């Protein structure tokens, strides 16, 4: 469509406008959950640091069990944290527990179900091959091995890996400061009394949640009315907060009361673009105000949240140095009902999911797609992505979706 920027190009421009990631800082491993690595993480130790038993039983020499039943002399016990220091010789065994060091000389574990203890001896009822139920040293990782990359987000599994690799602290990016401003005379804060011609400002809460999940520190600038002085005051407060990203909600279009772009221009905004071939979310604005990145989102709540997922979250990830900031988060699915030909805008339709016999999700687009309807978005499980000028499609055809419960990272 004339004058509208394709979604992919809009995202590319936003990411290109991030001059550099935010600064790095050190964080204790216990406080690093949810943070983003500024440097790669390599193993400082080998895991396991010794051959370890994978089962409860007896550490043995496989050669001693060529013929069973076989009687072996018990010469000790190896438990986690209390290994058997001696070496076992021919005809000997050590009682061993899961995770414990395998004594020198042993090369297999006879599981306790296949053995019978008799005083100072154990009778093996089954043969066992060398290496059976033994985790070799370094099975998980070895000292010096690269484990995590810069830009990785430290979720539970990666945090555990860094800790197991011997790191008491890690180098992470500081949380980008994201100032969020709702605009409009019609808005009141959640829980405040609303006049008959007012609505509750919910968009800022949603964007703050998205920003926090992406690894940022949201800064709530409240609500600015439809006046240049109110908007200029909010811009001043965003600058004073040293925001890395300034997100405005509403007022970025061209109506008589849409003053956000004018206020930003008066403050020196370098406008990148302000209209995208997207539904919902055409009036999207992007630019820079000095060192501060600016993204102006539409006021309709569904538009604001969808654009937050598509553009604000990747911008935050770019500020955190994530090389996958602009990665495609969509996945294949099957269309649950027929759809007409699409126009020149990419469509992100709210959809419910179920599972087809071949295990691919089936996306059922909601019949109501109005960008003001949070009830529809709240019940949806995915966004059904339709490219510009997509031809009419029948139920059962392939499509792509972005799951709303995992479309951020």
N, C-alpha and C positions, 0 to 999 in steps of 0.2 A: 504494500500500500504506500502511496506517495507520501514521503516525509516521515514514515515510521521506520525505526531501526529494527532489524531482525534481532530476536532474542539472543542468539549466539554472539552477534557482533556487540550488542549492548554489554553482555557479560565480559567479553574480551576487552572492551574499552575500560570498564570498571576495574578489572584486574590489572590492566596496564597502568592505570593511574595510581596504583599503590607503589610509591617510589622505592620503598624498602620495608622489610619487616620491622616490627617494634623491637626494642632492646631486649637483650637476654639478662637473666638474673639466676642466682642459685636458689634452689628450693630443696628442703629436706624431703626425703622420699615419702614420708607420711603425709606431707602437705602438698604433694605434687599431683594428686588425683585430678584429672580433668585438664591439666596443663599441657602445653605443647612443647615438645623438645626443640631446643635451639641448636643442639649438637647431637651427633650420633652417639649411641650407647653401645659400648663393647663390653664383653664379659671380663670381669676382673678375676674370675675364678673358674675352675672347671666343675661342671655339674653332670652327674654326681662326681665328687672328687675321688671316689674309689669304686671298684666293682661292688655293686649292691644287690642284695637279694630282692627279688620281686614277689616272693611268697614266704609264708611261714613254713619252716621245715628243718632240714639238715643240710649244712654245707658238706659236700662230699667230693671225692675224686671219681669221675665217671668210670674210670678204668676198674675201680673196685666193685662195680656193679655189673660186670660183664655176665656174671652168673648170679641169679637170684633164686631163692632168698639169700641174702648176704648179711652177716653180722659184722657191725662196725663198732669200734670202741669210742665212746663219747669223751672228748678231751676238753670241752669248754662250751661257752655260750657267747653268741654275738647278738647284741641288741642295738637298736638305734641309739647312737650316742655313747655306747659302751661296747666297742668292738673287741673281738678276740685277737690279742696281740701275737699269739704264736702261729706257727706254721703247722698245717696238718700233714701227716705222712700216710703211707700205705695202711689201709685198714682202719683209718680214723675218720671221725666226723665231728662236727660242731653244731650244736643246737643253734638255729638262726631264726630271726624274725624279719618281717618285711621292712626294707629300707636299711637294714644293718649291713656293715661291711662284710664282704665275703673274705674269709681268712686266706692268707697266702697258702698256696698248695691246692686249694679247692678249685674246681672248675665247673661245678653244677650244684643245683639245689634239688634235693629229694623232698618233695612236698610231704607234709605231715600225714596226709590221708593215705600215702603209700608206704608208711613206715609204722613201726611199733617199738616203743621204748621199753627196754627191760633193764632196770637198774642202771649200770654204767655203760650199757650197750644200746644200740638201735638196730632193729632188723629191717632191712630194705626189702620190700615186697615187689617192687617194680624197678626195671632198668631206667636209667636216665642218660640222655646224651650230653656231651660236653657243651657248656654254655647255656643249658636249659635253666630258665628262670633267673639268669644272672644279667643284671643291667651293667654293661661295661662302663668304666670311667669315661666321662665325656659324652655319654649317650645323648644328653640334652644339649650341651654346648661346652666349648673349651675356652680357656682363658685367651683373650685377645680376639675372639670371634665377634664380628659385627652382629648385633642383635636388633637394634632399633635405629631408625633414621631420623634426621632432623625433619621436623614437620609432623612427626607422628604425635597423635593425641594420646595421652597416658590414661587410657581407660583401665578397668580393673585387671584385664589380662596382661596388658603391657606394663602396668605398674608392678604387678607381681613378678614379671620377667626381669625388670630392672633391679628390683630388690634381690631376687635370687641370684642375679649376676654379681652381687657384691656392692651395689651402689647405695650409700647412705644419703646422698643428695645428687641432684641432676641439674643440668643447665636447661632452663626453660625460658620461653618468651614471656615477658610480662603480659598481663591481660590488656588487650587494647581497650581504650576508653571509648565507649559508644554513647554519645549524648542523644537522647530521644525526645522529640518535641511533638506533641499533639497540637493541632491548630484548628480554630473555628469557634465562633461565638455560640454555636449550638451545643458545645460539649460541656459536660459536667464530670467531675471525678467520680469513680465508682463509689457507691454508697451515699453520695450527696443527693439532696433533693433536686429533682429535675422539673422544670416548667413544662407546660404542654408542648412547647415547640423545641425542646432540647432532647439530647440523647446522651447515653453514658459513653465516656471515652474508654474504649476497651483495647484499641489498637496498640497503644503504648505498652500495655501489659504483655500482649502477645509478642511484640518485637523485643521487649526486654528478655522474655523467656527464650526466644530464639537466639539472641545475642549471648546470653549466659550459657546456653547449651553448646554454642560454637566456641566458647572459650574466652568471651569478652567480659568486661565489667560495664554493665549498663548504668547510665546516669539519667535519671528521670528529671527532665526539665519542666514537667508539668504541662499546662495548657496555655497557649497564647491565643488571644482573641484576634479577630480579623482587623488588625490595625498595624500600620508600619512601626509605630513606637513599641508595641508589645512584641512584635517579631524581632525587631532590632535588639531589644533587651534580651531576648532568648538567645540570639546569636552571640551576644556579648558573653552571656553565661556559659555557653558551649566553649567559647575560646578560653575563658578563665579556668574552665575545668580541664583544659589541655586535651580536649577530645581528639582522638585519632579519626573518628568517623562521626559525622553529624547526620542523624536520620530525622527527617521531618515527615509528618503524617498529615496529608491533606493540604489543600491550598496551593498546589503546584501546577494547576491547570491555567486556563486563560479567562475565567469568569471575573466579574466585577469584584468578587470577594476573595479571589485567589491571589493573595499578595506575597506568598512565600518567595517565589522566584524574584519578584521586584525587590523585596527586602534584602535578599542575598546579593543581588546585583549591586545594590547601593553599598554593600559592605565589601565588594570586590570579587564576587564569585566569577571564576572562570568556568563558564558553562560548557559541559561536554555534549550532552544531548538531553532531551526531555520528553520524547515520545517513542514508544516501543510498540512493535507489531505483536501485541500480546493481549490475550483475554483470559482472565481479568488483569488489568493493570496497565492500560495504554499510557496514562499520563505519569510516566516515571521520569524523574529528573536526576541528572548526575553532573557533578562538577567538583571543583576544588576551591577552597577558601584558604589561601595560604598553604600551610602544611596539613590542613584538615580536609579529609575526603568528605564529600556531601552526597547523600542519596535522598532524594525527595520521593516519598511513596504516595500512592493515591489514598484518598480518605476512606473509600469504601472498605469495610473490614476484611472481606475475603481477598480483595485486590492487595491490600497492605500485607497480609500474611503470606499470600502466594509470592508476591514480589520480595518479601523478606527472605523466604526460602531460596528463591532463584538468584537473588543479587546481593542482599545484605550478608547472608551467611558466607558465601564465597569470598566477599570482600574482607570479612573478619578473618577467615582462614588464610587469605593472602597476607594480611597484616601479621599473622602468626608464623609466616614462612612456610606454610604447607604447600608443597609442590603439586598437590592434587586438589588445590582450591577450586579449580574450574572443572573438575571431573564430572562426567555424566553420571547422575545418580539414578537414572531410569533403568528399568528391567523389563524383560518381555512378559506379555500377558495375552489373554484371549479376550476379544470383545464380546460383551454379554448381550448387546442389542444393536440393532442397525442404527447407523448415524448418517446424516446427510453430508454432502460435500462441504468442506470447510472453506471459509473466505481467506483473505490475505493475512490474517493474524494467527499466530500460534495459539492454540486453545489448551488450557489446563483445566479440564473438567473434573469436578468432584465426583468420586465413584466409590461404590461399595465393592467388596471382593468376596468371592468364594473360590473353591478349588476344583479344577477340572480333573477328569480321570487320569490325565497324563501329568498331573501335579502342577501344571502352570496355573497361576491365578486367573480367574475370570473377572473382568472389570465391568461392573454395571453402572454406567454413568447415571447420575441422578437426573430426573426430568427437570428439576428446577436448578438453574445455574446462575441465578442473579447474584451479582457480586456484593450485595448488601446482606446476604442471608448466612449468618454465622451458624444457624441451626443445621443447615445442610452441610457446611464444612465440619461442624462438630461431630456429625454422624458418619462422615465419609472416612474411608480408610486409605484412599490413594487419590492422586491426581492422574487422570488419563490424559496423556500428552498427544495432541493432534497437530501435525505440522501445518504451516500455511498451505492453502489450496489442496489439502488432502482430499482425495476422491471419496465419494460415498462408500461406506463400508457396511458389510453385513455381519450379523452375529456369527461368531466362530472364527472370524479373521484375526490375524495377529495385530497387536498394538503394543504400546509401551506405557508403563506407569511409573510414578514415583510414590513409594509408600510414605504415608504421612508419619508413621512411627519410626522411620529410619532414613528420612530424606535429607538429613543435615550432614552427618559425618559418615 
